[in-house]
Amino acid sequence: MDRADLSSGFPERYITREPVPERLDALLEALLAANSAGSAEEKVAPDFCTWRGIMTKVLTAPYSRDDWELGATLYNGTIYMEEHEKRKDLFGSTPRDKLMSYMGYKFESLATIPVPPTEVNPETLAARDDRVVNTNVQYCSVFKTKLGRNSIVMGGEVDCLILDRKPEKNPQLAYAELKTNRVITNPNQRKSFERHKLLKIWAQSFLPGIPTIIVGYRHDSGQLSHIEHLKTLEIPRSVRGSQPGIWDATVCINFADAFLKWVKRVVVEDDPETVHTIKFTRGVAEISRVERGVHGPEGCFLPEWYRDKVS
């Protein structure tokens, strides 16, 4: 990968998925499968069920100026949360934005192999640069975790394994996140990287307990400059005191815990056809509306097939 060109293959060998809203269906299927495979004592009945992306936004909300909404509904003791997404181009709206997005996926393609390292052959390694970069190919993992006293089942995409095989317990210890960033050449770029990108990188990996982040630094041309390995739990300490108003992991965790406790207090109608819309405005959350008797995929986001099986 030394000096690899992350722009190689664009746009000829680039397949993007449709920018459709990310529903809970796949996560609900995984939760049903896990509960059907275990005993009654092992049944997973969390306080919350959602995607990691939503929890990342909640965790970083104290330092975010983004406005966004989520829907929350209580059913059989679990609060399900789904983002109210606006249709958007996930892979960039301009040719330059599309290229920047491609470079991140190209790095993932070059950095990964389809078999454990002990089984790889030179031909597989040599063929990586000629791969089609297909964003439809993803591996998602489902995590059971806790934030404060709140139990959460959370689904999220995982980039790769860095061990030959997953441990039987805590398999996420074998996972790593892959990220790209422009080469940092001045103090202002360093400050921006620490204030914004490191916050999101930390939050994404902290929530499921992924211990390692691998960052590929690239030039504007797409040429890979160097690679850095970061330890998730060391990131908050590395930025502490680096600049005025830098983010604090304790503030993030306390905010997310308080938010989940608040949701428990306000979302109390155990009815899948009652949806509470929670709006975030510059880090402040409020109930913007409550809809009852909602139907269809645009209203009730818990599908009937799931409700029938857990009722």
N, C-alpha and C positions, 0 to 999 in steps of 0.2 A: 504493500500500500504506500510505500515511501514515494512522495511527490506525485501521487495519483491525481488525475484530472477528474474532479467531481462533476464537470460539465459534459464529460464524454457520454455520448449516446442521446443527448437531448436535442430535439424532441422525439427523434425516431424510435427510440427504445423506451418509451415512457407511457404507461397505462395508468390513468387515474380513475378512481371510483366516483360514482355519482354523489354529489353533495346533499344527501338526504338526511333528515333528522335521525339522530341515534336513539332509537327506541329501546325499551328495556327487554324486549322479547328474548334475545339471546341469553341475557343474564338470568331471566326467569327460567328458561329451559335448563340452564346449568344448575340452578338452585333446586329445581324439581329432581333432576338426575341425582344430585348429591343426597337429597333426602330419601329418595327411593332406594339408594344403594346401602344406606346405613340402618341401624336399629332405631327404635323409637327414642332411646336415650341419646342417640347421636344426632337426632334431627336438629337442623339449623333453623332457628326462629329468631332472627336478629331484630334489633330495634329499628334499623334502617337498612334499606336496600337501594343501591344506586350505582352509577358509574364513577370511576375514579376522577374523571374530568370535572364532575360537579363538586366533589369533595376538594379537589385542588383549587377550584375557584373560591370555595368557602374558606379554605385554609389561608389563602393569600388575600382575602377581601380587605383586611385592615390596611393594606398598602396598594390597593387597586382603585382606579378611577373608572373602571368599566361599569356600564349599566347592563344588567341581564336579569332574566327571570327563570324561575323553576316552578314546577308543579309538584305538590305533595299530597298524597292520599294515604289514608290509614285503612289497612285491611288485615283482619285476623291478628292484630297486635303489632304489625310491622308497618312502618311508614316508608312508602316508596317515593323516590324523588326522581323527576325527569326534567331535563332542561327544556324550556320553551325556546327552541332554536329558530332563528330566522334563516331562511335559505341564503346560503353564501357559497362563494367559490373557495373551497378549502385549500386549493393549490395555487392561489394567486390570481389576481384580476388583470395584471399586465404581463407582457412577455418576460420582463425582468423578474417580477414576483414569481412567476411560474418556474423560472430557472433556479431561483433561490430555493424554492420548495423542492425541486428536483434534486439539488445538490445534497440536501439532507437525506432523502431516500437513497440516493446513489451511495452515500457513505455507509448507510446500513447494509446495502447490497454487497459492497466491497468488504465490509468488516465481518460478514457472517458466512458460514458454510453450512451445507445441509446435513452434515454428519459430524459426530464428535471428532476432535482433532486427531485422535489416535487412528481414525479410519480414513482420513482424507488422503487423496493422492495428488501428485503435481498437476495433473490435467484439470482437476476440479479447481485448484487454486488459480491456474492460468486462465480459466474460462470466466472468472468473476467479472472482469471488465466488460465482457460481451453479453452479460445477462440483460434481459428486459427488466426494467424497474417497474414493478407492478404493485401499486398501492392497495390493490384488492386482497393481496396475500398478507394476512395478519395472524398473529397468535395471541389470543386473549387468555388471561388467567383470572380466576375468581378467588378472592381473598376474604378471609374472615378475620376481622381485627376489632380493636376497641379504641375509642377516643374518650378519655375520661371513663365514665360508667356506661357509655353508649356503645352497644355492639353494632357492628356494621358488616354487611356483606357487600362487597364492592368488586366490580369487574373492570379490568383495564388491559390494554395492549402491552405485551412484553416484547422487547426487542430481541433479546438473545440470552443464551446460557453461556457462562464462562467456565463451567465445569463439565466434565465428560457426562455426568448424569446428575439428576436432581436428588438431593437428600430425601429420605423418606419423611422426615419431619422438617418443617419450615423450608419448603422447596424454593421459596423466593430468595434464599441466601445464595442460590446458584444463578440468579438473574442479574442482568446488567441493562442499564439504559444507554442508548447511543444518541449523542447530540452533536450538532455542528455549530460553529460560531466563526465569525470573521476574525482574522488575526488581530489581536489587540496591539495597537502601536503607540497609544498615548494614554495619559492618566484619565482623561475624560471618558475614553472608551472603556477603560478598566472600571471606572465608577459606575457607568451604565450597566456593564455586564454583571457586576456584583449586586447592584440595586434591583435589577429587573430579571435578567435571565437566570441567575443563580437562585433567586427566590423560587421561581417556578420549577426549576430543575430539582431543587431540594424537596419542595412540596410533593411533586409527582412521585418521587422515589421514597420519601419518608412514609407516606400513607400506607403502601403495601409492604414496607420493610425491605425494599431492594437496596442492597448495601453499596453498589458500585455504579458510577456514571463514567462513561468513556466519551470524552469530547474531542472531536476532530476540528482543528483550527485550519481555516482555508483562506486563501487570498480571493480577491474579487474575481479573478480570472477563473476560479474553481480549483486551482492547484492546492493540494493538501500540504500544509506546512508542517504540522506536528500533531501529536496526540497526547492528551493528558488524562490520567485516571484520577477521579475524585471519589472520596469516601463520603457517603451521604451524611452520616452523623457528624462529620468534621466540618461540613460547609458552614453551619451557623457560627461556629467559633472563628472560622477563617475570615468572615466579614465583620465580626463584631468590632465596633469602634473604628472601622476603616474610613467612615465619612459621616457627617452629621445626618441624622434621621434614617440611618440604615435600618433595614428590617430586623426584627427580633423573632426568633423561632418561638419563644415562650408566648409572645403576644399572639402569634398566629394560632398556636395550639389552644390557648385559653379562649380566644374568640370562637374557634370552631366548636369547642366543647359547649360554650355558652349558647351558641346558635342552635345546636342540636337539642339542648335542654329546652330552649324557647319553643322550638318546633313541636316538641312533645307536649308542651302546655297548650298550644293553640290548635294543633291538629288532633282533635279528640273524637271526631265523628267516624266511627268504624264503618265506612261505607265506600266501596270502590268507585261509586258514581258521584262522590263529593270530592272536588279538587280545590285545594287552596293554592293560589298563585302567590308566590313570594318574590318580591322585586328587590333587587340590590341596586342601590344608587350610591356610587362612590363609597362602597364599603358598609352602607347602612341598609339593613334588611327590614322589610315591612310586608305585611299581608296586604296585597293590592286588591284582591277580590276572592270571593268564595263562590264556586259554582256547584249547584246540586242538580242531580238528575242528568248528568252529562252522559252522552253516548258516542260510540264510534271512536276511531283511532285518534281523531283530533281533539276529543274531549277526555274520555276515560282511557288512560294509558295502560291500565291493567287488562289485558285481553281476556275474553270469556273463557278460552281454553285453559288459561292459568287459574282463573277464579273457580272454575268447575273442579279442578284437581286439588285445590287447597281448602275448599269450603268444608 
